[in-house]
Each structure stands twice: as structure tokens, then as C-alpha cells.
Amino acid sequence: MSKLGFFLLFAVAHALAAEYPIGFGDECPSKGTLDAVGDTDEWADSCFSRTTGRRSAKDHGESDRLFRDMDLDGTEELLEVRGSGNSSKTIYVLRSTTEGFIYLGALQAHPNFQIDRAADGSIEYIYFHGFGLNEGLLKKIRYVDDEFITVSEKPVSW
């Protein structure tokens, strides 16, 4: 490899590293890391850009911050919501601790999802994903082993 080629490769790698200064690899973890996050807005933007290849367009409604009691313990968690459209978005869930916010995981749902207890006592996140005229999926999601996973999808039409 020529010196110029090596220099260009080094410059591109360095520029990419500078764009994503937060300490994770090429992909944002979907599973909770329980590591403290300093700037949750910047952290969520960085995760979103690694998934989509671009920054969220805050002036076009692709970035939102909500608070919801995700584990029904009486204390609200921070939800950094990223995505466009009126359907499923990526919701980065963070819990406040004395060390700052810790990352619990990424939930794929509409921000208006419902929180309920299942018959077995587990907490479920219920979300309707519409994908056509008079049809969609009713999804149930649970937090298992530090990760939000879909446990059922039921086609619904009306």
C-alpha cells in the first residue's frame, strides 16, 4: 500500500472514530449495558446514527424525550425516542441512579405503547403496529435478561 493510500485510510478511520466518540462498537447495543451514560441525548443520537447512517432530524420530530414507569415501581425511567413516521421507533430506555443514567436496552415500539402485568406477573409492553388499511400486528414485549424481546405477535384486522 502506498503512503498516500495508508494516509487516506488512516484519515477516514480517524474521522469515523471522531464522529462516534461514545464507547461502543459499530452497533449500538440493543441489550442493556448498565453502564452510566453522561449525555443521554447525545448517546441516543449516536446510537440512532449508527443504526441508520445519519443523525436524527430534531426539527422534523425524529427525536423526543419521555418519562414512563417501565417497571411499575413508582419511578419513571427516561425514554430517548428516535425515528420518523407514525409507526415503530427506537426507544432507548435509561434508569436514573446516583451515578447518572444507566442504559437498560432498546425497545422497538410506538411511544404510545401500553404497560401492563401479564397473568404470570411479568411486565408486558403492548404495542399495535398498523401496516395497512384495517390490519396490523398486536405485539407483546417483555424485558428479559437485560433486553426487550417480542414474546408474541398476533395479526389483527377490522
C-alpha positions in Angstrom: 0.0 0.0 0.0 1.3 3.4 -0.9 2.0 6.0 1.7 -0.9 8.2 0.3 -3.3 5.2 0.5 -2.3 4.5 4.0 -2.7 8.1 5.0 -6.2 8.3 3.4 -7.3 5.1 5.2 -6.0 6.4 8.5 -7.7 9.8 7.9 -11.1 8.1 7.2 -10.8 5.8 10.2 -9.9 8.7 12.4 -12.8 10.8 11.2 -15.2 8.0 11.8 -13.9 7.5 15.3 -14.2 11.2 16.0 -17.8 11.2 14.8 -18.7 8.4 17.3 -16.9 9.2 20.5 -19.1 7.1 22.7 -17.6 3.8 23.9 -19.4 1.2 21.8 -18.5 -0.5 18.6 -20.2 -0.2 15.2 -23.6 -1.1 16.5 -25.4 0.4 19.5 -26.3 -2.4 21.9 -29.9 -3.5 22.0 -29.2 -5.2 25.3 -28.8 -3.1 28.4 -25.2 -2.5 29.5 -26.0 -1.0 32.9 -23.1 1.5 32.2 -23.6 5.1 33.2 -24.4 7.4 30.3 -23.4 11.1 30.7 -25.3 12.9 28.0 -28.4 10.8 27.2 -29.4 12.9 24.2 -26.0 12.7 22.5 -25.8 9.0 23.4 -29.2 8.2 21.8 -28.3 10.3 18.7 -25.1 8.4 18.4 -26.9 5.1 18.7 -29.5 6.2 16.1 -26.9 7.3 13.7 -25.0 4.0 13.9 -28.2 2.2 13.1 -29.5 4.5 10.3 -26.3 6.0 9.0 -27.5 9.6 9.8 -28.2 11.8 12.7 -31.8 12.3 13.8 -33.6 15.3 12.4 -34.7 17.0 15.6 -36.5 19.7 13.7 -38.6 17.0 11.9 -39.8 15.2 15.0 -37.3 12.4 14.9 -36.1 13.0 18.5 -38.1 13.0 21.7 -37.6 12.6 25.4 -40.3 11.0 27.5 -40.6 9.6 31.0 -42.5 6.4 31.8 -42.6 4.0 34.7 -41.3 1.0 32.8 -41.1 -1.5 35.7 -44.2 -0.2 37.6 -42.2 0.6 40.7 -43.4 4.2 41.0 -40.3 5.8 39.5 -40.2 6.9 35.9 -37.4 5.9 33.5 -36.1 8.1 30.8 -37.0 7.2 27.2 -34.9 8.7 24.4 -37.1 8.2 21.4 -35.6 8.2 17.9 -37.2 7.6 14.5 -39.5 9.0 11.9 -43.1 8.4 10.9 -46.1 7.4 12.9 -45.1 3.8 13.5 -42.4 1.9 15.4 -39.5 3.9 16.7 -36.3 3.0 18.6 -36.8 3.8 22.3 -33.6 3.9 24.3 -34.6 3.2 27.9 -32.5 4.6 30.8 -32.8 4.5 34.6 -31.7 7.3 36.9 -29.2 6.2 39.5 -26.8 8.1 41.8 -24.1 7.6 39.2 -26.3 9.0 36.4 -28.5 7.3 33.9 -27.8 3.7 33.0 -28.8 2.1 29.7 -31.4 -0.7 30.1 -31.9 -1.5 26.4 -33.6 -0.5 23.2 -37.3 -1.1 22.7 -38.8 -1.2 19.2 -42.3 0.2 19.6 -44.5 3.3 19.1 -44.0 5.7 22.1 -47.7 5.3 23.0 -47.2 1.6 24.0 -49.1 0.4 27.0 -47.6 -1.2 30.1 -49.4 -4.0 31.8 -48.9 -7.0 34.0 -49.3 -10.5 32.4 -51.2 -13.3 34.2 -47.8 -14.6 35.4 -46.9 -11.2 37.0 -44.4 -10.3 34.3 -44.5 -6.8 32.9 -45.5 -6.5 29.3 -45.3 -3.7 26.8 -48.2 -3.8 24.4 -48.0 -2.1 21.1 -50.2 -2.1 18.0 -48.2 -1.9 14.8 -50.5 -0.9 11.9 -49.2 -1.7 8.4 -52.1 -1.5 6.1 -55.7 -0.5 5.7 -57.6 -2.2 8.5 -54.8 -4.5 9.5 -51.8 -4.8 11.8 -50.0 -6.7 14.5 -50.6 -6.7 18.2 -47.2 -7.1 19.8 -46.3 -8.0 23.3 -42.8 -7.3 24.5 -41.1 -8.2 27.8 -37.8 -7.2 29.4 -35.8 -10.5 29.7 -32.1 -10.8 30.5 -31.4 -7.1 30.1 -33.2 -7.0 26.7 -36.6 -6.1 25.3 -37.9 -9.0 23.3 -41.1 -9.6 21.4 -42.9 -12.6 23.0 -46.0 -12.6 20.8 -47.3 -11.1 17.6 -50.9 -11.5 16.7 -52.4 -10.4 13.4 -55.4 -8.1 13.8 -57.8 -6.8 11.2 -61.1 -5.0 11.4 
